[in-house]
Amino acid sequence: MLDAALASLWLEVASASVTYGAAARVDTRARSMDAQATGEATSPLAADMDIVPTVGLKYDDGSAVAQVEYAPRISFREATTHPRTEVQHVGRLLGDWRPGRGLTLHGTQEFVLGQVNLFTNLPLGGGLGDDPTVPGDTPATDVPIQPLPEGVDTVFFLSSLTTLAAETVWLGPGWRLSGSAGFSASGGLDATAKEAVPFQYGPRAQLSLGYAPAPRHALATTVGYSDSRFSTGARATVTTFTGAWTHRLDRRTSLEAGVGVGVAYSVRATADATAEDPETPEATPSGGRRLTTLQVGDTPAVEPAQRLELLPDLTLAVSHRVPSRLADFNGRLSARVTPFVDRLTGLVYPRADLTLNGTWALGPRFRLSGTAGSAFAVGGAVGDR
């Protein structure tokens, strides 16, 4: 009986398509940031390079797809000022299943383990608006954090993101319902690293309902939720309600606008040594950043241990395509103001991001992409740009 079961499994695997893939990606980055609120002064301009070889195995039987990837990131940091090499081991497991017409299920698991420079490429485990089918490849995973603890810029880091998602068009023509739920855990792995980047964990969920009343128009309503708990005792809970409108002007250009609000509840860290350090009078009890303005005179404003706020969630973007047989181009310019969870303090504040990216398809197996952007805290946070 066991032989028959093994034979049946072998025939099923043999009848499906099993393929392997290999790729290489090279990223170069020039960055400029504000002076640090704490710690030693940093170079105002630096350059980095990442080399990411990828090997993967894919199984496809028509209605189900499973894929496993290993993509280590080899980083060369600040070659002209303080040269050093860092390695991050990145593994992904992805699965898609279509049990019926009009219904698709997704599942992803991603691990990141290794040295991480806190100025760039901190794996945050995704954000509320990220695509769960593309883990580790969203803007939320490349967010610099500032200010840094004194004398620390590289830590031994662990990140894990588990996501389950579903999408259906069963509601009728033009309607699309999608949802996702996941759990993320990330932060410093050892005691020294946890002092620099507290370990955080918690669930996240998102539900979106879209409707296309006309071929060139699409409307969507999205509700997002995330709850992050930190090893320092801090906690951040964010719930967002957003409405979006997409309009395709012609075959090449489309506009996107989103308006919403975020309800943020944050609790400051319960334990902090920097608050009693006379050498850092500007540091807050949550890790070195003051988010409120100063009162008249030399006495700083007192921050409450718990905060409940309404924050904006705004998006404006334009996409354009230039078709070409030699270099098909897709570009996008977006501006966002969204609630941002501070990785060091656990506090939540609005953060503005302006991003310009473009991709040239130079052939069936070669693409060239470029991204430029700036991000800064809105409302008085120090050293976050």
N, C-alpha and C positions, 0 to 999 in steps of 0.2 A: 504493500500500500504506500509506503514511503517512497519507493522507487517510482511509482506512478505519479505521486504528487511532484516529485522533483522533475520528472520528465515533462509534466504539464507546465511547470514553471519555466523550464528551459525553452519549451516551444513558444510560450508567450513572450519571453524576452527576445528570442530569436526572431519572432515576427515583427517586433517593434524596431524602431530606429534608434540605435545607440551611436552617438557621435562624440568626438572629443574636440576641444578647441584650445588654441594657444594664441595669446596676444601680448602685446607690450604697449605700455603707455608711459609717456614722458611728460611731466609737468614742470614748467619753470615759473617762478613767481618772484616779482619784485614787490616789496611791501614798505609802507611808511606808516608809523603810528605815533600817537601822542606820547609825550613824556610820561613816565610812570608816576603814579601818586605815591607809591612805596617802592623800596628797593633801589638798586643801582640804576643809573641812567643807561638807557639802551640806545643802540645806533638808530638814528632817524631813518636810515635807508638800508635795507639788506636784501639779499637775493638768496633763493632756495631752489633746489631741483629735486624732484621725486621721480624715481624709476619704479614702475609697477608692472612686473611680469605676471601674467595670468594664465593658469591652466585649469581646464574644466572638463567635466564629463556630463553628457546630457542624454536622458532617456525620454523618448517620445513615442507613444502608441496611438496618437490621434486625439484622444479625449483627455489624456493626462500627460503632463510633462514634469520631469524631475531633473534638477541640475545641481551639481556641487562644484564649487570653485575655490581655488586657493590663489590669493593675490597679495603676496607680501609687498609692502611699500618700503623702498630703500631711499632714505632721504639724506641729502647733502645740504647742511645748514650753514648759512653765512660764510661762504667760501672765502670771501675777501677780508673778513674781520675776525671771526672766531670759528674756524672750520671744524666741523664734527660730522659724524655719520650716525644716523639712527635707523632702526629697523622695526617695523610693525608687521606682525603676522595677522593677516586678514583672511577669514574663512567664511564662506556663504553657502547656505543650502536653500534652494528655491523650488517651489512646487506650484503647479497650476492644474486644476481639475475642472472639467466641464461635465457635470453629471447630467445636464439636460440643456435643451436649446434655450438660450437667453439667460443662463446662469453660469457664472464663473467664480471659482474659489481660488484664492491665493494663499500661500504660506511662505514665510521667509524666516530664516535664522541667520544672524550675523555675529561673528566674534572678532574682536580686535584685541591684540595683546602685544605689548612691546613698549619701547621708548617713544614718548610723545612730547614734542616741543609745545609749550603752552601758548606761544605766539601764533602758531598756525596749525591747522588740521587737527584740532581737538575733536575726536569722535564723540559726538553728543548723543548718539543713539536716535537721531532723527527728530523731527518736530511735528507739531499738530498738522501742518499742511503738507507734509512730505508724502511722496508716492510710496506706499508700502511695498510695491513690487520692485523698487530700485533702492535697496538699502545701501547706505554708505556713499551714495552718489548724489546727494542733495545739498543745497547751500547750508543747511543746518549742521552738517558735519564738518564744515570748514570755518568755524567761527573763532577768531582769536579772543582770548579772555584777558582782561586787564582790570585793575592793577594786579601784579604778581606779588606773591610773598617775597620777602627780601632774600636774595641769594638763590632763588629757585627759578629755573626756566624750563627744565626737562625732568619728567617724572616717568616712572614705570607704571603703565596705564592698562586698564582692562575695561572693555566695553562689550555689552551683550544686548541685542535687540531681537525680540521675538514678536512677529506680527502675523495675524490671521485676518484676511479680508475677503469680502464677497461683493459681487456686482451683478445686477439683474436688470432686464428690460421688460419684466413681466407686467409692469403697471400699465403698459400701453404704448402705442406709437409716440415717439418723441420723449418718453419718460425714461429716466435712468436713476436707479437707487443703488448706492454703494455704502459700505460701512467697513470699518476695521477696528480691531482691538489688539493691543499689544502690551508687552512688559519690557522695560528697559532697566539696565543696571550698568553704571559706569563710574569711573573715578580712579584715584590712586590705589595701587594694589598693596603696597607695603606701608608701614607706619610713616616713613618719611614722606612718601608720595601723598598719603592721605592728609598730612598737614598742609600740603600745597594745594591739592585738589580733593576736597571731601568726597567720599563715596556717596552716590545717590542712586535711588531705585524707586520704581513706582509704575503704575499702570497708565495707559493712555488709550483713548478711543476717539473715533470720528464717525459721523453719519452725515451723508450728503444726498440731497435729492435734486436732480437736474431735469430741466424741461426745455425742449427746443420748439418754440411755437412757430418758427419759420426756418428755412434752410440757413439763413445767415445770422440767426439770433439764438442764443442759449442763455438760460437762467439757471442759477443754482443756489441752494440754501444749505449751509454747512454748520453743524454743531460739533465742536471739538472739546476734548477734556483731557487734562493731564494732571497727575499728582506726583510730586517728587519729594522724597524724604531723604535728608542728608545725614551723614554720620556725625555731624556736629550738633544735631538736634534741630536744625532749620527745616522748614517745610514750605513748599510752594504749590498751590493748587490754582489752575487756570482753566476757566471755561469760556469758550468763544462762540459767538453767534454772528455769522457772516452771510451776506447776500452778494452774489456776483453776477455780472452781466458780460457776455462776450458777443461781440459784433464783428462779422467778417465784412470788411469794406469791399474787397474784391478777392480774386483768387490768390493774391500775394500778401495782403495786409489784413490784420485783424487787431481789434482793440479789446482790452479786458479791464473791467473796473469792479472793485469789491469794497463794500462798506459794512463794517460790523463793530462789535464792541466785545471787550474781554473783561470778565469778572475775575480779579486776581486776589487771592488770599495768601499771605505770606507770614511766616513766623521766623523771627531772627534766631540765630544760633544761641544755644544755651551756655556753651563754654567757649571762652576766648581769652587768650593770653595777651593779645595785642592791645586790648582796651586799657590795661594797666601799665603799658610800656610808655615811659615818658618820652622816648625817642620818636614815637609815632603819634603825636597829638591829634592828627587829622584822621586817624583810623577809627572806624566804627567797631562796635562789639561783634560784628559779623564778618570781619575779615579784611578790613582795610579800605572800604569804599563808603563815602558819605553821599547819599542820594538826595538829601534835602539841602536847601540853602542855609547860610549862616544868619543868625539873628544879629541885630544891631549891637555892635561891640564885639568882644572877643569870645563870648560864650556861645558854643555851637548849639544848634537846635537839637532838642531831645527827640529821638526817634522812638516811636512806640514799639513794643515787643511784637505786636501783631498789627497787620495792616490789611484792610479790605478796600480795594480800589476798582474803579471803572477805567479801563484803558482802551485807546483806539485800536482798531484792526482794519487798516486801509490798504488797498492795493490798486495800482494803476500801471498798466503794461501795454506795450505795442509790439507786435510780432510782424516780421516781414521776410518774404522769401524771394530770392532771385534764382529762378531755374536756369540751369546750364548743364550741358553735357559734360563739360570739363570740370566745373567747380560749382556744383549746386550749393547755394548758400541759404542758411536759415539764421536769422538774427532776432534778438529779443532785448528790449529795454524795459526794465521794471523798477518801480519805486514802491516800497512797502514801509508801513509803520505798524509794528505788531508787538504784542507782549513778549518780553524776553526774560527768561529765568537766568539769573546770574549764577554761574557755576561755583563761585567762591563763597557767596553770601547767602544764596537761596532767596534773595529778594527778587521782586518782579517789577520791571519798569518798561516803558515803551522804548523800542529801538528802531531806528530808521535805516533802511538798506536801499542803496541805489546800485543796480547791477546791469551791466551791458555784456551780453555774450553772443558769440557767433560761431557757427559750425560750417565748415566747407567739406563737402563730400567729394574728394578728389578721385574716388574710384570705389569699387565694391568692397574693398578691404582696407581702405585708408581714409581717415578723417582728420582734419585739423580744426581744433577748437581754441577759441580765445575768450577770456573773461576778464573784465575790469569792473571794480566796484569799490564802494565805500560804505562803511557802517558806523553809526555813532548813536550813543544813548541820547534820549530826549528827556529833558526835565532836570538836568543838573548833575548827572553822574560824572565822576571825575575819572579821567584817564581811560575812557572807553571809546576809542575811535580806530 
